[in-house]
Structure formats: C-alpha cells, structure tokens
Amino acid sequence: MKKLLLALFVIILSGTCLSAQNTERATFEIGKNTFLVNGEPIVIKAAELHYSRIPREYWEHRIMMSKALGMNTVCIYIFWNIHEQEEGKFDFSGQNDIAEFSRLVQKHDMFLIVRPGPYVCAEWEMGGLPWWLLKKKDIALRSLDPYFMERTRIFMNEVGKQLADLQITRGGNIIMVQVENEYGSYGIDKPYIAEIRDIVKDAGFNEVPLFQCDWSSNFERNALDDLLWTINFGTGANIDQQFKKLSEMRPDIPLMCSEFWSGWFDHWGKKHETRNSTAMVNGLREMLEKNISFSLYMAHGGTTFGHWGGANSPAYSAMCSSYDYDAPISESGKATPKFYELRELLSRHLDKGQKLIDIPDSIPTISIPQFSLNEVAPLFHNLPEANYTENIKSMEEFDQGWGSILYRTKLDASNEEQLLIVTDVHDWGQVYVDGKFIGKMDRRKGENSVILPPVRQDAVLDILVEAMGRVNFGVAIHDFKGITEKVELKTQKKYRTERMGSV
C-alpha cells in the first residue's frame, strides 16, 4: 500500500509541473490575464533563435544556452525562401529540418512558438519571401493577389506537414502560431490577414492559439477579433505606455511583448549596433513583475550565411552577414555580460518545476594553418553562354535569383565623352569598356551614372551588376535585381542641356 500511495503522489506532482517534455496530450490556453498550460498559469519567457542562422551541429548547444538563461520557450520564424528556393521544390532536410529543431527544443523541456509568415522580415532576404515570386512582374506581395495567395497556401500546407503534429495537444511542444508579421507597418488589409489566418488553420494549426504581432502605434489597423494581439518593442521602452491601448481594448487578455529587442542589426558600412544591458534587464524585470510574457529578440542572433541577408530602403542599405544583434548569446555562441545579468534575473522567476541548468561549455574553435592561393580564374574568361535580348531585363526575368549578372553590348564610335545612366542598378555596378574598368555605381549612395571616354566603333560595353540583399521591410520588398528599367547613353553637352531645361 505504501508503494502504491508513493507512486500516486509522484503522478500527482508530475501532473502539476509545467513541462514541455510530456509526450501525452496537453493543453495551452488563453486564460484571464494569463496563459495556461494544463490549467496552470505560466509566464512565457521565450528566446528567439533562427535555425537558419545556426549551423545544425550547434542547434542543441544554442537551445541549451537559452535554457541556461532561464527561458522556458523558444521562438522561431519559418523562412519560406530557404525551404522553396525553386518554385514547387521544397526542402525540409538537414539545415532546414524544422521538425527536428522542434524536437530538440522539446528534448530540453522547452515550449516552442512558431512564426511561419508567409512574411517574416527578420533582416532576411526579401523578408522570407521567395525571389521567384517576382517573375510575375505585376505581383502584389502580401496582398490577396491570387498567385501570391495560391503559393502561400501551398507553402503553409508544407509547413503544416512538418509541424502540425508537434502541437502541444498532440504530444509536442508548439503552444502558439503567429499569423503574418507586423502587417500594420506595411498596410491595412483585414481581409488579407483573415485569409492568412484561415490558411494557417487549414494547414493544421487549429489546436493552439493563433496570434498577430504589431507595434503599439499600429496594432489596431489589422487586428482580428479571434486572434490574440501582442506588441513588439525594444530596450528602453515605457512598458506601461506600450500596453496602454491594448489593455484598454482587451482588459482580460494576457499581455505579451512578442519581440523585445535585445539589441539591433548591422548594415554594411555602418557602425556596430549595441543596446544597454541594464536597460534590457530592467525592462524584462518590469514585465516579469507585472506578469507580462515576452520573447527576447534575439537571445542569440547567429550568422546570416550565404546570400540570405536582407536590406532596408529607402535609402537602400544592405545587412551584414553577422547577425550578432548584441544579443546575450554572442554570434559564436558564447555567454556575454548581458547573458549573466539576464540569467541572474531569470533565476528568480523560474516556473514551478523549472530548474536553472548549468551553462554549457562553449564549442571549441579551431585554428587553420596558413595557406596560399596560387590560381586565378578571370571572370571575363569564364562567362556562361549568353542570353540575347533587345530590351533590358531584370535578373529575375532571366530566372536568376542571386549573384551577379553581366549586361554587354557594342557601342558606336564617339570622339567625345559620354554619360552612361542606368535606371536603376540593383545593387553594385561595375562598368568596363573593352575589358578596362571605367567606374562604379553604388545603389547605397544613389550612384547611377559613369562618364565613358571616347570609344572606337564596336567597343564592348560591360555592366557587371552584383545583387546584394533584397529589401525585407515595407513596400520596397518588390525589389528586382540587376538593371531594373533602362540604360541611356548621352553626350555631356546633351545631358547638361537636359539638366538645365528641367530646372
């Protein structure tokens, strides 16, 4: 009898622990002014991590670092364009295995919040939207454009195949799913948001709460009555002011800062961004004392590998490949002074049954012996087969998503200098005549012209355009690459006359 009573006692205790580890069916609900796991109140303390910015071999280490901070949840975006790099060809394997990432989070007894877009921003190439959408030149992204919605539904259904069975109600750890992302900064279109909501539900995410995030200044623009509303803001913000309007409109909902910005992102050619650690910790302390949930964006930023960095516009400014974000966990996965300050705070706000684990050891770095590069492959000697066209076309019209594109033509003879004007070069252009470098064009600086010297008949003009990141924020996400409109060649005299006539 004593053994039976002891076993019963253990079962009762384990049933009250707020755990993501349980593989039995559980519940996550929105209660009055609080979130509920199996009926028990919980404050969400989420660490935003991006699987695409962390080598798969390091996923578990970064998850453990987040748990060592005192977090109980991980929050992730799903990057559409990394999973469907070619239309209709999906990849959820290896580095893209979001289901495995979710299972690793659950292995370490943490919940998961999923933000599948279709648009995610995140300083990521085109905000996560696939470049090939732009092959339909008149497409209206993030709208009820039929083609955009058709492809969004197909993508979301693929995400559902990967993650729907990992909802907490099915023994997984997914507790919430986001609908779109900060749409109030893009436009006002409630029918579009409602359609995205339905697409997310139809993909299988119909057993956990759905939410939409925005800024306190614009969340009402697209707020749907049947979604949870959350607010995004950063270090140093006035917490009460951020939630004032939301609390008045929905006094009974649990409050959540779905992105509390720990730092900021960097641009090429500009200084490294940092944010004050004391202000960050004080803001989180205030939210915890007021029972406000949060997701720390970023807990660990990582690295934007390859061509996946985004850009801001206007003025055009491409993102660095480093996404360190001045986060508590550094780009290489090490604990920073911010980490220790935050860990000390969260150690005093642990959930029932939650334990603060030891900080995992850093993954060792390696040294690479010195080596020499002794071979070259000149670009103009290794060009692919040419495509011939009478009209200027963007990179997308040649079915090319990234990299560089070379525009070549022959010139008529001229005994005087001419002004080459490109409308517009996206993003870095180099101009050559007969293989000789003449000048550059830099979209970041608004440069779009170069003076050509006198040329012989049939001189070869080359304009080599390198695509940098596609814009990830605002209406400028319709960001075509290469030369996007036209090329003009004018004599200096004609150009000066036109300029004077337009004044």
C-alpha angles and dihedrals in degrees: 000000000000091000091050093049091048092051091049090050091053091050092051092049094047090051091061095051113105096230136160091196097078110105092197121096112283137171137238116189144167108248131178105302091335144067116244130212109192087341094307120119117248137178111218112231103182132184114209111222128167115216091203091058094051123066107245090240088063099044095099093046092054091047090052090048089054091050090049087057088062097256121148098193141042122213123204140180119220109225107215095192095056091052097045106033089155121038110266096006111107126190122192096155133107110347089010097053099124093169091058090047089053092050091051089053090051091046087064093049098253132132124234132225114198124206107186099170115176076219118032108166098202093151083280126141107286090346090286096306116129116255092225090071085076091064083083092069097198095048117138104213120212092019140095089276101149096229093047091050093046092054092042091055092049091050095046091050089055090051089050090055088057102041114015092089089054094066113123090247089063097046097274131108105246108121104168139017126203126227113220116318134264091330093166088074090057107040149303114275116135093172088059093049090047090052092050089050090054092047090053091050093046089052087065103268095122102113101066131052118279119214141183126212131207142141123288088246096058112017093110093061095079104009113144119208095229096052130080111247120220132179131227123210141135148239113311096024122140100252097201092048092050092057099033099100094038092051091051093050097042109020095169102051124098110256121233136178098212092191119027102178110226092186137331142262130265131236128208110265096016135097124276111267121232136172130206113268094208091055090049094051093044091053092050091046091054092050093049091050089052095047092248117152121221146183114215108225102224117010085161122003103184124180133317099223127201119351096333099107116115133210143221125235143226101059095025111244122168123216124244120247088240111086095180088137090190084273125167090252108053126232090264092047101259127139112254129198086265088057094057094046092051094043090055090053096046092046086071094051104051122150124246105286094008118133127199104235125211116270107262118239116263116259107256118251122225133223120229119213117238114272138178131230108217104166132073134191110197111219097226090053093054106045120148122237111298128245112218121216136158093212132055112258132187122243091258091059088060089053091250122136107183145359126052133323127200121215113197134182140150123252133219116242116273130181093198137055118274133201116235111206121188122195099219131349112195104219130324120005132190120192124209133179115199088344095307117123111242105171149311139255121210120193090198090064097037092249113157107150141066131185112238121208122232109293139202124241112286094011109168115245116198125187110188111195123193117201115223123187120320114242111271102190135059130356090315088081083098084086114160118193135221115026105343104191125357149335122225132189118200136169113247089244093054092046093051091049092051092048092051091047092053095053 
